[in-house]
């Protein structure tokens, strides 16, 4: 079976389940994991601007897409010629069934189940003590955050953070003053690559607040990725807990 994946986290999951570059024949430029394997897979554009001509040339048996990450009209255009599976992952339960279904589809059931068990283990072992109110920023100029109907929100809740903007939806724009109620401000490493200078900019306004860069992939990549973030989440939780325990 020849597969084109339009979703970075699903590309990673396919390789983790044991598929190879002989089966995964197309990917987006944002499909960067695992680096040593994706380098041999044809790039068919970005998640939002796929090159349909390149995909047609690959003649895949299956195209894997995602409701949020890909453009509806582009995906529908592919449906005219190819079998397309559109995924929608909003929470950990959805992720469980994503892996379970991929495992069944590619006859990798045991491997899929082992990743699912590992994900639950990782999330159960990473818990913040004080349930701090956290603002998670994904974009700069303007600042953008995440609402309660996002996968990132669900991961935050799983490990014990209260999303300051849980009453909002999707990815709303906010102003600096909207961060006043946060105990903790998280600056994500993606999609906007926040750096130390951005911490300093916010520190000038909120010198007493805990402001930190967090791994955007750990919070936003579904599929198998969370299973590999156990050590990262433990370090993050230790650092946050130390703020509240002295």
N, C-alpha and C positions, 0 to 999 in steps of 0.2 A: 504493500500500500504506500502510495506517495502522498505526503501531507504537506500543506502550507499552513503555517501558524501566523496569525496576525496579532498575537497577544504575547508579550514578553514573558509573563509568568507562566503561561501555558507551554511555551517553547521550553523553558527550563524544566517544567514538570514532565514533559514528554521524554527528555533525555534522562531525567532522574528515574523514570519508570523503566528505562532500558532500551528505548528506541535509539536509532542511530541516524547519522547524516545521510544514509542511503534511503531512509524512510522519510525523514524530515527534509524536504527538498527546497523549501522556501520559508523565509522569516523576515521580520521587519528589522530596521536598523537599530531599534531599541531592544531587540532580543539579544542580550549580551551575556547571558549565562546558559550553560557553562562555556566560558570563553574558548577553551581548547577545542570544543566541538562545533560551536556555532560558526566559527571562522570559515568552515568549509561549506556552509549553507548559503544559497543564493539570497541576496537581499532584494526584497520586492517593494521597497519604499518605507514610509513611516506608518504608524498605527492609524493616523488620520488622513494620510494621502498615499494609499497603496497604488502600485502600478499594475493595473489590471492586465495590460498587455504582457508584462513579465510573468504574471501568474498563469495566463493562458498558455504561454510558451512552455511552462513546466508541466502542464496537463496533470494536475493533482487529482487523486481519487477523493480527497477530503480537504476542505478548508475549515480551519478552526478560528472562530471570531468571538468577539465579546460585545455585549449590548452597550456598555459604557465606553469602552476604549476605541471602538471602531465606528466609522460613519455609516449610518443606516443605508444611505443611497448606494454607497460603494459595495457594501455587503450584498444588497439586493441585486446589484448588477452581476455579481459573481454567481448568485443563485440561478441565473439564467443558463449557466453552462456547467456548474459544478455542484456537488453535494456540499452543503455548508452547514456546520453545526455552530449555532450561536449560543454562547454561554452567558450566564448572568450570576455573578457571585457577590452577594451583599453581606454575608455573615459567615461564621464558622461552619454552620450546618450546610449552607450552600457549598462551601469549599469541600466539606466531607463528601458530598454527593458528586461534586465535580471530579475528584480523584477516583472515587468509586466507579463512576461511569467511564472515565478514561481507562481505568484498569480493566474494566469489562470489555470495552471496545477493542483494546489492543492486547487482550489476553495477558494482562499483568496484574491480576487481582491481588495476589499476595503482596507484591511490592507496593501497590497503592494503599492497601490496608496498613502496612507497616509505617508508611508516611503519615497516614491519618492518626494512628496511635501516637506517633512521635509528636505531632502537632498538639494534640490534647495534653500530652505530658509537658511540653514546653510551656504552654499557656497556664497550666495548673501550677507549675513551679515558680512562675514569675508573677508575684503579687506585691503591689505597693501597699504599705502599711496604713497611711493616713488618708487615702483616697483624695489626693490633692486636685483642685480645679485646674485643669490644664488647657491652654490654648495651643492648638497645633497649626502652625502656619505652613502653607504649601507654596505661597507666591509672595513676591516683593514688588512694591510700586505698581499697582496697589497691593496692600496686604490682602491675602485670601486665606480663609481657614476652611474647616470641614464641618458639615452638619451631621445630624444624627442618622441620616440615611446613606452613610458611606461605609465602606469596608474599614477604613482607618478608624472611624468612630467605634466600630465593633471591637477592633483589636485593643484600642485604648481601654474600653470598658472591661474587656476580658482580663486585663492585667491590673485593673484597679484605679484607673484615672477617670475623673469626671470631666467630660468635655464641657468647657465653659460655654460653647455655642451649640449645646444639644437641642436648643429650641429652634435652630436654623436648619435649612435643608441644603443639600448638595455642597457647593463651594462658594459661599458668599464672600463678597468684599467687606472688609472692616477697616476701621481707622485705628490709629494708635491708642486713642483714648478708650476704645472698646476693650482693651486688654487690661484695664484697671482691676477687674475682679479676678484675674488669674493668680493662682499661687505659683504656677510654673508656665513658662512660655517655651514651647518646643519649636525649633526651626528645622524643618525637614531638609534633608540633603537632596531631595528631588520632589517634584519636577523642577523647582527653582533651586539652584545650588547655593543655599545659604552658607556663609562663611563667618569667621570670627568678627569681621568688621560689622556684620549685621547685628551680632550680639552687642557690640559696643554702641551701635546706634540706638538700640532699645534700652540699654543700660543707662544712657544719658537721660531717658525719660523715666525709667523705673529702676533706679539703682539698687533697690532692696530685693527685687524679684530674682528668682532662679531662672536663668535663660540659658538654653543649651541647644546644640546641634544634635539631631537624632537621625538615625538611619532610616531614610524614607522607604527603602525596599523592605525592611523588617515590618513596617506598619502597613504597607500598601500592596505588596506582592502576595497574591494568593497562590493556590497550587501547592507545591511542595516547599516553597521557600521558607515558611515559618519554621518548619522542622529543623532547619539549619541555623536558627537564630537563638537557640537556647542560651548560649554563653553571652551573646550580646544583650538579651533581655535581662539576664541576671546582673550584668555590670550596670545597666541602666537603672534597674530597681535599687541596687545597693547605693548608687549615687544619689538617687532621689530620696530614698529612706533616710540617708545620713542627714539630709536637710531638716528632717522633722524629728530626728531622735537626738540630734546634737552630736 
